Amino acid sequence: MDEECSCFVCKRYTRGYLHHLFKSGASSGPQLLTYHNIAYMMRLTRGMRQAIIEDRCVHVGFACCRECPFLCTHILVGAER
């Protein structure tokens, strides 16, 4: 599903197969997507936690505010915007 993701769902299933599960109404489709979403949120949180420990800017959105002030949602740790 996502080439950069190392969760069980992305390693084992294709997007096409997951699409098929959703279209057919199989309960495993939403379950697998939920597993992937939780794995993504855990990776994101882990990265944010590490950035806070290292006193770095924590990017939650796209690029840094200096590059895209209207698209970026981030927490700047230890400094003002």
C-alpha positions in Angstrom: 0.0 0.0 0.0 2.6 2.6 1.1 6.1 1.8 0.0 7.7 3.7 2.9 5.5 2.0 5.5 6.7 -1.1 7.2 3.5 -2.2 8.8 2.0 -5.7 8.3 -0.7 -4.4 6.0 1.6 -2.5 3.6 4.0 -5.5 3.5 1.4 -8.0 2.7 -1.5 -6.4 0.8 -1.9 -4.3 -2.3 -4.1 -1.2 -2.6 -6.1 -3.0 -5.2 -6.9 -5.9 -2.8 -7.8 -3.5 -0.1 -10.1 -1.6 -2.5 -11.7 -4.9 -3.4 -12.3 -5.6 0.3 -14.0 -2.3 0.8 -16.1 -2.6 -2.4 -17.3 -6.1 -1.5 -18.2 -5.1 2.0 -15.8 -7.4 3.7 -15.2 -6.5 7.4 -11.5 -7.1 7.0 -11.0 -4.0 4.8 -11.7 -1.5 7.5 -9.8 -3.6 10.0 -6.7 -3.7 7.9 -6.9 0.0 7.1 -7.3 0.8 10.8 -4.2 -1.3 11.6 -2.2 0.7 9.0 -3.6 4.0 10.3 -2.6 3.2 13.9 0.9 2.1 12.7 1.2 5.4 10.9 0.1 7.5 13.9 2.6 5.5 16.1 5.5 6.3 13.7 4.4 10.0 13.6 4.2 10.2 17.4 7.5 8.5 17.8 9.2 11.0 15.5 7.5 13.9 17.3 8.6 12.6 20.7 12.2 12.2 19.4 12.2 15.8 18.0 10.9 17.2 21.3 13.7 15.3 23.2 16.3 16.7 20.7 14.7 20.2 20.9 14.0 20.4 17.2 11.0 21.7 15.2 8.3 19.1 15.1 6.7 19.0 11.6 3.2 17.7 11.5 2.1 19.0 8.2 4.0 19.6 5.0 7.2 21.7 4.9 8.5 24.3 7.4 6.5 27.5 7.7 9.3 29.5 6.1 8.5 27.6 2.9 4.7 27.3 3.0 3.2 29.4 5.8 -0.4 28.5 4.9 0.0 24.8 4.5 2.2 23.9 7.5 0.8 23.0 10.9 3.7 22.4 13.3 4.9 22.9 16.8 8.1 24.8 17.1 9.8 23.5 20.2 12.1 25.9 22.1 11.7 29.0 19.9 9.1 31.3 18.5 7.8 31.3 15.0 
